[in-house]
Amino acid sequence: MKNSRTVTKGDLLDVRVALSNYKYSVPDSKLSSGSLVNKFPVVLDGGKTIIFIADQSKEREIREKYEVRKENNTQSFLAKPKK
């Protein structure tokens, strides 16, 4: 036996007033987050890692920091505690 449901005016008003039915405008600042416009790619690790930066003058600093972090992570994986 099927359930039959009648739609009343109150149901229609609830749907119309529901906040999920309204489309709010999204600010441009939120739309541009994640955008690569005006960003410069820094290719690291032979192309395995690409970092996008806004200031191209910091490219050398980014490369140096990445190499230091990479060396530290590699050592922590290779060094095993002796028992």
C-alpha positions as CSV (number, residue, x, y, z in Angstrom):
1,M,0.0,0.0,0.0
2,K,1.4,3.3,-1.1
3,N,1.6,6.2,1.2
4,S,-0.3,9.1,-0.3
5,R,0.7,12.6,0.9
6,T,-1.2,15.7,0.1
7,V,0.8,18.9,-0.4
8,T,-0.7,21.8,1.6
9,K,-0.1,25.5,1.2
10,G,1.9,25.5,4.4
11,D,4.3,23.0,2.8
12,L,4.8,25.2,-0.2
13,L,5.5,28.2,1.9
14,D,8.1,26.2,3.9
15,V,9.9,25.3,0.8
16,R,9.8,28.8,-0.6
17,V,11.1,30.3,2.6
18,A,13.9,27.7,3.1
19,L,17.3,29.4,3.1
20,S,18.8,26.7,0.8
21,N,16.7,28.1,-2.0
22,Y,18.3,31.5,-2.0
23,K,21.5,32.1,-4.0
24,Y,23.8,34.5,-2.3
25,S,26.4,36.4,-4.2
26,V,29.9,35.2,-3.5
27,P,32.6,38.0,-3.0
28,D,35.3,38.2,-5.6
29,S,38.0,37.6,-2.9
30,K,36.5,34.1,-2.2
31,L,36.2,33.3,-5.9
32,S,39.8,34.1,-6.5
33,S,41.2,31.9,-3.7
34,G,43.0,29.0,-5.2
35,S,43.4,30.9,-8.4
36,L,46.9,30.9,-10.1
37,V,46.5,34.3,-11.6
38,N,49.5,36.5,-10.9
39,K,51.4,33.6,-9.3
40,F,54.8,32.2,-10.4
41,P,55.5,28.5,-10.5
42,V,58.6,27.1,-8.6
43,V,59.5,23.7,-9.9
44,L,61.2,21.6,-7.2
45,D,62.5,18.0,-6.9
46,G,62.8,17.5,-10.7
47,G,59.2,18.4,-11.4
48,K,57.7,16.2,-8.7
49,T,56.7,19.3,-6.7
50,I,55.4,22.6,-8.0
51,I,54.8,25.6,-5.6
52,F,53.1,28.7,-6.8
53,I,54.2,31.9,-5.1
54,A,53.0,35.5,-5.5
55,D,56.5,37.2,-5.1
56,Q,59.0,35.9,-7.6
57,S,61.9,37.5,-5.7
58,K,61.4,34.8,-3.0
59,E,62.1,31.9,-5.3
60,R,65.6,31.3,-4.1
61,E,64.5,31.4,-0.4
62,I,61.7,28.9,-1.2
63,R,64.2,26.5,-2.9
64,E,66.6,26.6,0.0
65,K,63.9,26.0,2.6
66,Y,62.5,23.1,0.6
67,E,66.0,21.5,0.3
68,V,66.6,21.8,4.0
69,R,63.2,20.3,4.8
70,K,63.7,17.5,2.3
71,E,67.1,16.6,3.8
72,N,65.6,16.5,7.4
73,N,62.7,14.3,6.3
74,T,65.0,11.9,4.5
75,Q,67.2,11.5,7.5
76,S,64.4,10.8,9.8
77,F,63.1,8.0,7.6
78,L,66.6,6.5,7.1
79,A,67.8,6.6,10.7
80,K,66.3,3.7,12.6
81,P,66.6,3.4,16.3
82,K,69.1,0.8,17.5
83,K,67.9,-1.8,20.0
